[in-house]
């Protein structure tokens, strides 16, 4: 299996090896590269002529931590993007991202957008703790306060939710039984209204069951540590951006609007009827949007 060897991790990637422009994909928390592969988005992009490289972020999927410090920080994941491009000899490339992976991609782009042909950011933010209170236009021109007492620990929230369930199958069983009182419900809130809810739940379980919950918990405790959207750095991103967010994505609508305002070459698309898991809920629509954007460049 192909791995990017780092000093503190072996990062798995799946490379279709096509001859077209390369697209590196990143997924969300408790997902992996199959978020794009299992849903058929990667295959459709490869069929359209692109070289698609699905990466499992550290702590997810088939990536393996090595050493005492596994490097579960946004800076390490962002650096993995450039290191993978170097390994594969990619001078310039596209990024296709979701949620937590999109956060790292934006962090990479803040300093390295000259290497990027474009970024597609779905259901994500530029802060690892996205807070709606700091996503308004009044915060676009000033730094956010670092000592806000209202900040909740996203790291402990995510790690605690994983610790509460013995496996992902049990997590989904309880979620479907009592969605109104389940802490993860906002991330799956549109599955039951989907035309094929059973497919959505099945795909989500298949994707997430490839993860090790212990590693994901450790990842969460290190990664989610920063509520600063870094609006000044967003303005340094010099490549075209497609910002996608589900209409019912409880946590990400306002951060997506902020991305679209602050990134110079950005287009915002709010996907009607969808929630957070847009590629699972509507893979054909996501593929169509991505291809339209890529072909317009």
C-alpha positions as CSV (number, residue, x, y, z in Angstrom):
1,X,0.0,0.0,0.0
2,X,1.3,3.5,-0.8
3,X,2.4,5.6,2.2
4,X,3.9,9.0,2.7
5,X,6.6,8.4,5.3
6,X,6.9,11.2,7.9
7,X,9.1,11.3,11.0
8,X,6.1,10.7,13.2
9,X,3.5,9.0,11.0
10,X,2.9,6.9,7.9
11,X,0.2,8.7,5.9
12,X,-1.8,6.5,3.6
13,X,-3.0,7.7,0.2
14,X,-4.8,6.1,-2.8
15,X,-3.6,7.4,-6.1
16,X,-5.6,6.7,-9.3
17,X,-2.5,7.6,-11.3
18,X,-4.4,9.3,-14.1
19,X,-2.7,11.7,-16.6
20,X,-4.9,14.8,-16.0
21,X,-4.4,17.6,-13.5
22,X,-3.9,16.2,-10.0
23,X,-6.6,16.6,-7.2
24,X,-5.6,15.8,-3.6
25,X,-8.6,15.1,-1.4
26,X,-8.9,15.5,2.4
27,X,-11.8,14.3,4.5
28,X,-13.5,15.2,7.8
29,X,-13.2,14.0,11.3
30,X,-13.9,10.3,11.9
31,X,-13.9,9.9,8.1
32,X,-11.0,8.9,5.8
33,X,-10.2,9.0,2.1
34,X,-13.2,6.8,1.3
35,X,-15.5,9.8,2.1
36,X,-14.6,10.7,-1.5
37,X,-14.0,7.2,-2.8
38,X,-17.0,5.2,-1.4
39,X,-19.4,8.0,-2.5
40,X,-18.1,7.8,-6.0
41,X,-16.9,11.4,-6.2
42,X,-13.2,10.4,-6.7
43,X,-14.1,7.8,-9.4
44,X,-16.2,10.3,-11.3
45,X,-13.5,12.9,-11.2
46,X,-11.0,10.3,-12.4
47,X,-13.4,9.3,-15.2
48,X,-13.5,12.9,-16.2
49,X,-9.7,12.9,-16.8
50,X,-8.3,14.0,-13.4
51,X,-5.6,12.3,-11.3
52,X,-7.2,11.8,-7.9
53,X,-5.2,11.2,-4.7
54,X,-7.3,10.4,-1.7
55,X,-5.4,10.9,1.6
56,X,-6.2,9.5,5.0
57,X,-5.3,12.2,7.5
58,X,-3.2,11.3,10.5
59,X,-5.3,9.4,13.1
60,X,-7.8,8.2,10.4
61,X,-8.2,5.3,8.1
62,X,-5.1,3.4,7.2
63,X,-2.6,6.1,8.3
64,X,-0.4,5.0,11.2
65,X,1.1,7.1,14.0
66,X,4.7,6.5,14.8
67,X,6.7,7.6,17.9
68,X,5.6,9.2,21.1
69,X,4.2,12.3,19.4
70,X,1.9,11.5,16.5
71,X,1.7,15.1,15.3
72,X,-2.1,15.5,15.5
73,X,-2.1,19.2,14.9
74,X,-3.5,21.3,12.0
75,X,0.1,22.4,11.2
76,X,1.2,18.8,10.8
77,X,-1.7,17.8,8.6
78,X,-1.2,20.9,6.5
79,X,2.5,20.1,6.1
80,X,1.5,16.5,5.0
81,X,-0.3,18.0,2.0
82,X,2.9,19.6,0.7
83,X,5.0,16.6,1.5
84,X,2.6,14.3,-0.4
85,X,2.7,16.6,-3.4
86,X,6.5,16.5,-3.2
87,X,6.6,12.7,-3.0
88,X,4.4,12.4,-6.1
89,X,6.2,15.1,-8.0
90,X,3.2,17.4,-8.2
91,X,4.3,21.0,-9.0
92,X,0.8,22.3,-8.8
93,X,-2.5,20.6,-7.9
94,X,-6.1,21.1,-6.9
95,X,-7.5,20.4,-3.4
96,X,-10.9,18.9,-2.7
97,X,-11.7,19.0,1.0
98,X,-14.4,18.4,3.6
99,X,-14.8,19.7,7.2
100,X,-11.7,19.0,9.3
101,X,-9.6,18.3,6.2
102,X,-10.7,21.6,4.8
103,X,-9.4,23.4,7.8
104,X,-5.9,22.0,7.2
105,X,-6.1,22.7,3.5
106,X,-6.9,26.4,4.1
107,X,-4.1,26.6,6.5
108,X,-1.7,25.2,3.9
109,X,-3.1,27.6,1.3
110,X,-2.5,30.6,3.4
111,X,1.2,30.2,2.8
112,X,1.5,28.0,-0.3
113,X,-1.3,29.0,-2.6
114,X,1.2,29.4,-5.4
115,X,1.3,25.6,-5.6
116,X,-2.5,25.3,-5.8
117,X,-4.6,25.3,-9.0
118,X,-7.7,25.6,-6.9
119,X,-9.4,24.7,-3.6
120,X,-12.9,23.2,-3.2
121,X,-13.9,23.6,0.5
122,X,-17.0,21.8,1.6
123,X,-18.7,22.3,5.0
124,X,-15.6,23.7,6.6
125,X,-14.0,26.8,8.3
126,X,-10.6,28.4,8.7
127,X,-10.7,27.9,12.5
128,X,-10.6,24.5,14.1
129,X,-13.2,25.7,16.6
130,X,-15.7,27.5,14.4
131,X,-17.7,30.0,16.4
132,X,-20.6,31.8,14.7
133,X,-20.1,34.8,16.9
134,X,-16.8,35.5,15.2
135,X,-18.0,34.9,11.6
136,X,-19.7,38.2,11.1
137,X,-18.3,40.9,8.8
138,X,-17.3,43.0,11.9
139,X,-14.6,40.4,12.6
140,X,-13.1,40.4,9.1
141,X,-10.8,43.3,9.8
142,X,-9.8,42.6,13.4
143,X,-8.3,39.7,15.5
144,X,-10.7,37.8,17.7
145,X,-10.2,37.8,21.5
146,X,-8.1,34.9,22.7
147,X,-9.6,34.7,26.2
148,X,-13.3,34.3,25.4
149,X,-15.0,32.5,28.3
150,X,-17.8,31.2,26.1
151,X,-15.4,28.9,24.1
152,X,-16.3,25.3,24.5
153,X,-13.7,22.5,24.2
154,X,-14.4,21.1,20.7
155,X,-11.6,18.7,21.4
156,X,-13.1,17.2,24.5
157,X,-16.6,17.3,22.9
158,X,-15.5,15.1,20.0
159,X,-13.2,12.8,22.1
160,X,-15.9,12.4,24.7
161,X,-18.5,11.4,22.1
162,X,-16.2,8.7,20.8
163,X,-15.5,7.4,24.2
164,X,-19.2,7.1,24.9
165,X,-19.7,4.3,22.3
166,X,-18.0,1.0,22.0
167,X,-18.0,1.2,18.1
168,X,-19.4,3.2,15.3
169,X,-22.3,0.8,14.7
170,X,-23.6,1.4,18.2
171,X,-23.1,5.2,17.8
172,X,-25.3,5.2,14.7
173,X,-27.9,2.9,16.4
174,X,-28.3,5.3,19.3
175,X,-28.3,8.3,17.0
176,X,-31.2,6.9,14.9
177,X,-33.1,5.9,18.0
178,X,-33.0,9.4,19.7
179,X,-31.7,12.0,17.3
180,X,-33.2,14.9,19.2
181,X,-30.9,14.2,22.2
182,X,-27.8,12.9,20.5
183,X,-24.8,15.3,20.6
184,X,-23.7,14.3,17.0
185,X,-27.2,14.8,15.5
186,X,-26.3,18.2,13.8
187,X,-23.8,16.3,11.6
188,X,-26.4,13.8,10.3
189,X,-29.5,15.9,10.6
190,X,-30.5,15.5,6.9
191,X,-30.1,11.7,6.5
192,X,-33.7,10.9,7.3
193,X,-35.0,13.5,4.9
194,X,-32.8,12.1,2.1
195,X,-34.4,10.3,-0.8
196,X,-32.5,7.2,0.3
197,X,-31.8,7.5,4.1
198,X,-30.7,3.8,4.4
199,X,-27.9,4.4,1.8
200,X,-26.7,7.5,3.7
201,X,-26.5,5.6,7.0
202,X,-24.9,2.6,5.4
203,X,-22.2,4.6,3.6
204,X,-21.5,6.7,6.7
205,X,-21.0,3.6,8.8
206,X,-18.8,1.9,6.1
207,X,-16.6,5.0,5.9
208,X,-16.3,5.6,9.6
209,X,-15.8,2.0,10.6
210,X,-12.4,2.1,8.8
211,X,-11.2,4.3,11.7
212,X,-9.7,3.5,15.1
213,X,-11.8,5.4,17.7
214,X,-8.8,5.6,20.1
215,X,-6.6,7.3,17.4
216,X,-9.5,9.6,16.4
217,X,-9.9,10.6,20.1
218,X,-6.2,11.4,20.4
219,X,-6.4,13.4,17.1
220,X,-9.4,15.4,18.4
221,X,-7.6,16.4,21.6
222,X,-4.7,17.9,19.7
223,X,-6.3,19.3,16.5
224,X,-9.3,21.3,17.7
225,X,-7.5,24.1,19.6
226,X,-8.0,27.4,17.8
227,X,-11.1,29.6,17.3
228,X,-9.3,32.3,15.2
229,X,-10.5,32.3,11.6
230,X,-7.3,34.1,10.5
231,X,-9.1,36.4,8.1
232,X,-6.0,38.4,7.2
233,X,-4.3,35.1,6.1
234,X,-7.3,34.1,4.1
235,X,-6.8,37.2,2.0
236,X,-3.3,35.9,1.0
237,X,-4.9,32.8,-0.7
238,X,-4.2,33.5,-4.4
239,X,-5.9,30.6,-6.1
240,X,-9.6,30.2,-7.1
241,X,-11.9,28.8,-4.4
242,X,-15.2,27.0,-4.5
243,X,-16.9,27.2,-1.0
244,X,-19.7,24.7,-0.6
245,X,-22.0,24.3,2.4
246,X,-25.2,22.4,3.1
247,X,-28.2,24.7,3.8
248,X,-28.8,22.8,7.1
249,X,-25.2,22.5,8.2
250,X,-25.7,23.9,11.7
251,X,-22.1,24.7,12.4
252,X,-20.7,25.7,9.0
253,X,-23.0,28.0,7.2
254,X,-21.6,31.2,8.8
255,X,-17.9,30.1,8.6
256,X,-18.5,29.3,4.9
257,X,-19.9,32.8,4.3
258,X,-16.8,34.2,6.0
259,X,-14.5,32.2,3.8
260,X,-16.4,33.5,0.7
261,X,-16.1,37.1,1.9
262,X,-12.4,37.0,2.8
263,X,-10.8,34.8,0.2
264,X,-10.2,37.0,-2.9
265,X,-11.3,34.5,-5.6
266,X,-14.1,32.7,-3.9
267,X,-17.5,31.5,-5.0
268,X,-20.1,30.4,-2.4
269,X,-22.6,27.7,-3.2
270,X,-25.2,26.8,-0.5
271,X,-26.7,23.4,-1.3
272,X,-30.4,23.4,-0.8
273,X,-31.8,20.7,1.4
274,X,-28.5,19.3,2.5
275,X,-26.7,19.1,5.8
276,X,-23.1,18.5,6.8
277,X,-22.3,15.3,5.0
278,X,-22.8,16.7,1.5
279,X,-20.9,14.0,-0.5
280,X,-22.8,11.2,1.2
281,X,-26.2,13.0,0.9
282,X,-25.8,14.1,-2.7
283,X,-22.7,12.7,-4.4
284,X,-23.9,13.4,-7.9
285,X,-24.6,17.1,-7.0
286,X,-21.2,17.5,-5.4
287,X,-19.5,15.9,-8.4
288,X,-21.4,18.2,-10.8
289,X,-20.4,21.3,-8.8
290,X,-16.8,20.2,-8.6
291,X,-16.5,19.5,-12.3
292,X,-18.2,22.7,-13.3
293,X,-15.8,24.6,-11.1
294,X,-12.7,22.7,-12.3
295,X,-13.6,23.1,-16.0
296,X,-14.2,26.8,-15.6
297,X,-10.5,27.4,-14.5
